[in-house]
């Protein structure tokens, strides 16, 4: 979201607003990335497309209206249709109809790149399947901004979106992804960062973790340390704003949950839970206590 304080100098805004007669755009769907904080992080092409599209659509119409206002782009009688996760099925036909008639449609989510943990996937797919051109307008992305400043290897990374919110699902999910030999990027609510860190500590307390907060905004902050250090950091308990977590690749063996379950089930078929946990822990090089805990859960599921 952008704020009034991000309002740019009036001069460039006047220059854009002066193009009241916008150049006609090629037909198609334009997926337009918008700022994740600083309003001036919008691209010139995004401004051209917002100025020239026949029809505008947005996750939140007020947010797009505000962004266009900041940059001096007039509506000129054009409508902004609402398109989000909860009305997609109802809203898509009107957008697809505009495309079928040869129109240009610009779509923006609230902030950053549409489709990246944001609506737009079905719209883009249906538009392409209906034969429309789909154009991506690259620009701000919280995931990539966090990766860039994390100081963690960027040659191979995996974007994981938001972790599950329930404890058991989150632990299973973390165990699975922490085993991947890649830098990991997670979105997380500031209220849940400490719980995710605690779960992370259960699996790999030494994992280098970066908390990137309020990127491109006034209170931008980057906190770096091992998972255990960050879990004990008083700043984490009172974290506010929008947060991306970036995790280093594993430095020691991390076994994903599927493999742990397979090995445990194999041993549990022929021995007691306790013995099976001891065997599995030895085979996989994992702490016996954690493996026993998982064995108890598996035993209880039978
Ligand atoms: N599509 C967006 C993008 O490309 O950046 C992401 C949308 S997702 C619904 C919103 C999440 O992105 C937030 O909960 C937060 O994890 C992350 N995020 C968005 N803006 C951010 C910012 N300025 N600083 C840190 N994280 C941000």
Boltz pocket constraint, residues with backbone or C-beta under 6 A from the ligand:
constraints:
  - pocket:
      binder: B
      contacts: [[A, 36], [A, 37], [A, 109], [A, 111], [A, 112], [A, 113], [A, 114], [A, 115], [A, 116], [A, 117], [A, 118], [A, 140], [A, 141], [A, 142], [A, 143], [A, 186], [A, 187], [A, 188], [A, 189], [A, 212], [A, 213], [A, 214], [A, 215], [A, 216], [A, 217], [A, 242], [A, 243], [A, 244]]
      max_distance: 6.0
